[in-house]
Amino acid sequence: MNRSSEGFYPAAEESSTLSGVSWGAIFAGAAAAAALSLILVLLGFGLGFSAVSPWANEGVSAKGLGISTIIWLAVTQIVASGLGGYIAGRLRVKWANMHGDEVYFRDTAHGFLAWCVATLVTATLVVGSVSSIVSGGVQAGASVAGGAATAMTAAAGTAAANTNSDQYGYFVDSLFRDDRPAAVSDDAARGTVTRIFARSLSNNGLSADDRTYLAQMVAQRTNLTQADAERRVDEVYARTQKAIADAKVAAQQAADTAAKVAAWTALWMFIALLAGAFFASLAATYGGRRRDAVVYLESDAYVTTTTLPPVR
């Protein structure tokens, strides 16, 4: 049998000088996988939104929605990656006179590379919008979980904004204090009380002078005695402190829930992507076996030749 000058057979020499990567097959498989992933993701969002209801005790629960999302994500990765890997393995150029282990490795590598390209394309085109939707859902869930906290935080924020806009209003008010507070409008009285509450709640509590002055203002407007007015001030101030403390706890619980949701989402997404890489590689080897078992037709007689055995 003829050999080349280097001592190799012509087919072996040709195989050793050509690249083992068929980028055309890889990009074809990646395009199919990315397109199918996009379609399945959009279908999943449509089914998810149709199953969710804004009314209480209606529609799918949050736990059921989370489980179904995880399952759908895994199915999407398996189906789309499997299709992309199969196409990459089936369309790859066949290598003759090559050991079966090398053929198996190259088919597996082509499926994996097709999954890599498809994942990068999908991450660039889809994950941005998906992340916005997911983060919006997480924020909505956190807002629902901390509904009372949101209201109290808004009230505290308004008080803080008023305090910041008039940074020295508390001290200016103290210049005009006397044992008999002058009769002022309700808005002015509320502004004074708000500044006193905002400063005391952010510091170490209500001072004795502030407590006495507030009781005098309450007594002037409610016809209560000074002692009764002081008791009312103490009760209202205690309820305000409790409401703010409850709001902080609710906000912390909502943030903790959102963090756990984000962590579990990232974990299951990692598992789904890992499953997609495995099935892409597996489908590529299956496609390679089908490629090597194709039936060729003679160009002249148009008759079927014998089936070629798989390369081993």
C-alpha positions in Angstrom: 0.0 0.0 0.0 1.3 3.5 -0.8 2.6 5.6 2.0 3.5 9.3 2.0 7.0 10.6 2.6 6.3 10.9 6.3 5.3 7.2 6.6 1.5 7.7 7.0 -1.3 6.5 5.0 -3.0 9.2 2.9 -6.2 9.2 4.9 -4.3 9.3 8.2 -2.1 12.1 6.9 -5.1 14.1 5.8 -6.8 13.5 9.2 -3.7 14.6 11.1 -3.5 18.0 9.2 -7.2 19.0 9.6 -8.8 20.5 12.6 -11.0 18.2 14.7 -13.5 21.0 15.3 -16.4 21.6 12.9 -17.5 25.1 13.9 -20.3 25.1 11.4 -22.0 22.1 13.1 -21.4 23.7 16.5 -23.0 27.0 15.5 -25.9 25.2 13.9 -26.6 23.2 17.0 -26.1 26.3 19.2 -28.6 28.3 17.1 -31.2 25.5 17.4 -30.7 25.2 21.1 -30.9 29.0 21.7 -34.0 29.4 19.6 -35.8 26.5 21.3 -34.7 27.8 24.8 -36.2 31.2 24.0 -39.5 29.6 22.8 -39.8 27.4 25.9 -38.9 30.2 28.3 -41.6 32.4 26.8 -44.0 29.6 26.9 -43.1 29.0 30.6 -43.7 32.7 31.4 -47.0 32.6 29.7 -48.2 29.5 31.6 -46.9 31.0 34.8 -48.6 34.3 34.5 -51.9 32.5 33.5 -51.7 30.4 36.7 -51.0 33.4 39.0 -53.9 35.3 40.5 -53.7 38.7 42.3 -56.6 37.6 44.6 -55.9 35.8 47.8 -56.5 32.0 48.0 -56.8 31.8 44.2 -54.5 30.5 41.5 -51.3 28.6 42.1 -49.5 29.0 45.4 -46.0 30.6 45.7 -44.5 27.2 46.6 -46.2 25.5 43.7 -45.1 28.2 41.3 -41.5 27.9 42.4 -41.5 24.1 42.0 -43.1 24.3 38.6 -40.6 26.9 37.5 -37.7 24.7 38.6 -39.1 21.8 36.7 -39.8 23.8 33.6 -36.3 25.3 33.6 -34.8 21.8 33.8 -37.0 20.5 31.0 -36.1 23.5 28.9 -32.4 22.9 29.3 -32.7 19.2 28.7 -34.8 19.5 25.6 -33.1 22.5 24.0 -29.5 21.3 24.8 -30.3 17.8 23.7 -31.5 19.1 20.3 -28.5 21.3 19.9 -26.1 18.6 20.8 -27.8 16.1 18.5 -27.6 18.5 15.5 -24.0 19.3 16.2 -23.1 15.6 16.4 -25.1 14.7 13.3 -23.8 17.5 11.1 -20.2 17.1 12.1 -17.8 16.0 9.3 -17.3 12.3 9.4 -13.7 11.1 10.0 -12.6 8.0 8.3 -10.0 5.5 9.6 -10.1 6.9 13.1 -10.3 5.0 16.4 -13.7 4.8 17.9 -12.6 6.4 21.2 -11.5 9.5 19.3 -14.7 9.7 17.4 -16.7 9.4 20.6 -14.6 12.1 22.3 -15.0 14.5 19.3 -18.7 14.0 19.2 -19.0 14.6 22.9 -16.8 17.8 22.6 -19.0 19.1 19.8 -22.1 18.7 21.8 -20.5 20.4 24.8 -19.2 23.3 22.6 -22.7 23.7 21.1 -24.1 23.9 24.6 -21.5 26.5 25.6 -22.2 28.8 22.6 -26.0 28.4 23.1 -25.7 29.3 26.8 -23.6 32.4 26.0 -26.1 33.5 23.4 -29.1 32.9 25.6 -27.4 34.6 28.5 -26.8 37.7 26.3 -30.2 37.9 24.8 -32.6 36.4 27.4 -31.2 36.5 30.9 -31.3 40.3 31.0 -35.0 40.5 30.5 -35.6 37.3 32.6 -33.6 38.8 35.5 -35.7 42.0 35.4 -38.9 39.9 35.6 -37.6 37.7 38.4 -36.2 40.6 40.4 -39.5 42.4 39.9 -41.4 39.4 41.2 -39.0 39.1 44.2 -39.5 42.8 45.0 -43.3 42.4 44.7 -43.2 39.4 47.1 -41.1 41.3 49.5 -43.5 44.2 49.4 -46.5 41.9 50.0 -44.7 40.2 52.9 -43.8 43.5 54.5 -47.0 45.4 53.7 -47.2 46.9 57.2 -43.5 47.6 57.1 -43.9 49.5 53.8 -46.5 51.8 55.2 -44.5 52.5 58.4 -41.3 52.9 56.4 -43.0 55.4 54.2 -44.3 57.3 57.2 -40.9 57.3 58.8 -39.3 58.3 55.5 -41.8 61.3 55.2 -40.9 62.3 58.8 -37.2 62.0 58.0 -37.6 64.0 54.8 -39.4 66.7 56.7 -36.7 66.7 59.4 -33.9 66.9 56.7 -35.7 69.7 54.9 -35.9 71.7 58.2 -32.8 70.4 59.9 -32.9 72.9 62.8 -36.7 73.1 63.1 -36.7 71.2 66.4 -34.3 73.7 67.9 -36.1 76.7 66.5 -39.4 75.3 68.0 -37.7 75.1 71.4 -37.0 78.8 71.3 -40.7 79.6 71.6 -41.8 77.1 74.2 -43.4 78.2 77.4 -45.6 76.8 80.1 -48.7 77.7 78.1 -48.3 76.9 74.4 -49.8 79.5 72.2 -52.8 78.5 70.2 -51.7 77.7 66.6 -53.3 76.0 63.7 -53.6 72.2 63.5 -51.0 72.0 60.8 -48.4 73.9 62.8 -49.1 71.8 65.9 -48.8 68.6 63.9 -45.5 69.9 62.4 -44.1 70.6 65.8 -45.1 67.1 67.1 -43.7 65.4 64.0 -40.3 67.1 64.5 -40.2 66.1 68.2 -41.2 62.5 67.4 -38.8 62.2 64.5 -35.9 63.5 66.6 -36.7 61.4 69.7 -37.3 58.2 67.8 -33.9 58.5 66.0 -32.1 59.2 69.3 -32.5 57.8 72.8 -36.2 58.4 73.3 -38.5 61.2 74.4 -36.9 63.6 76.8 -38.7 64.9 79.9 -38.9 68.4 78.5 -40.4 67.2 75.2 -42.8 65.0 77.1 -44.1 67.8 79.2 -44.4 70.2 76.2 -46.3 67.6 74.2 -48.6 67.0 77.1 -49.3 70.7 77.4 -50.2 70.9 73.6 -52.5 67.8 74.0 -54.2 69.2 77.1 -54.8 72.5 75.3 -56.6 70.8 72.4 -58.4 68.0 74.2 -59.4 69.6 77.5 -57.5 66.8 79.4 -55.7 67.4 82.6 -51.9 67.6 82.4 -51.5 64.1 84.0 -54.0 62.5 81.6 -52.3 64.3 78.6 -48.9 62.9 79.7 -50.3 59.4 79.9 -51.7 59.8 76.4 -48.4 61.0 75.1 -46.7 58.0 76.7 -49.2 55.6 75.2 -49.0 57.0 71.7 -45.2 57.2 71.8 -45.0 53.6 72.9 -47.3 52.5 70.1 -45.2 54.5 67.6 -42.0 52.8 68.9 -43.6 49.3 68.6 -44.9 50.0 65.1 -41.4 51.1 63.9 -39.8 48.0 65.6 -42.4 45.7 63.9 -41.7 47.5 60.6 -38.0 46.8 61.0 -38.6 43.2 61.8 -41.0 42.7 58.8 -38.5 44.4 56.5 -35.7 42.2 57.7 -37.9 39.1 57.2 -38.8 40.2 53.7 -35.1 40.8 52.9 -34.2 37.4 54.3 -36.9 35.7 52.2 -35.8 37.5 49.1 -32.2 36.5 49.7 -33.2 32.8 50.2 -35.3 32.9 47.0 -32.3 34.3 45.1 -29.9 31.7 46.5 -32.2 28.8 45.6 -32.9 30.2 42.2 -29.2 30.4 41.5 -28.6 26.9 42.8 -31.3 25.3 40.7 -30.3 27.3 37.7 -26.8 25.8 38.1 -28.2 22.3 38.3 -30.4 22.9 35.2 -27.4 24.2 33.2 -25.3 21.2 34.3 -28.0 18.9 33.2 -28.2 20.7 29.9 -24.4 20.3 29.3 -24.7 16.6 30.1 -27.6 16.0 27.7 -26.0 18.1 25.0 -22.9 15.9 25.1 -24.9 12.7 25.3 -27.2 13.7 22.4 -24.1 14.6 20.3 -22.7 11.1 20.7 -26.0 9.6 19.7 -26.1 11.9 16.6 -22.6 10.9 15.8 -23.5 7.2 15.8 -26.5 7.9 13.5 -24.2 9.9 11.2 -21.7 7.1 10.9 -24.5 4.6 10.2 -25.9 6.5 7.2 -26.9 4.7 3.9 -25.2 6.1 0.8 -26.7 6.1 -2.7 -24.8 5.3 -5.9 -24.9 8.3 -8.2 -25.3 6.2 -11.4 -27.6 3.4 -10.6 -29.5 5.1 -7.8 -29.4 1.9 -5.8 -28.8 1.5 -2.1 -25.5 0.3 -0.9 -24.9 -1.7 2.2 -25.1 0.1 5.5 -21.8 1.2 6.7 -20.9 0.0 10.2 -20.2 2.6 12.8 -16.6 3.7 13.0 -14.8 2.0 15.9 
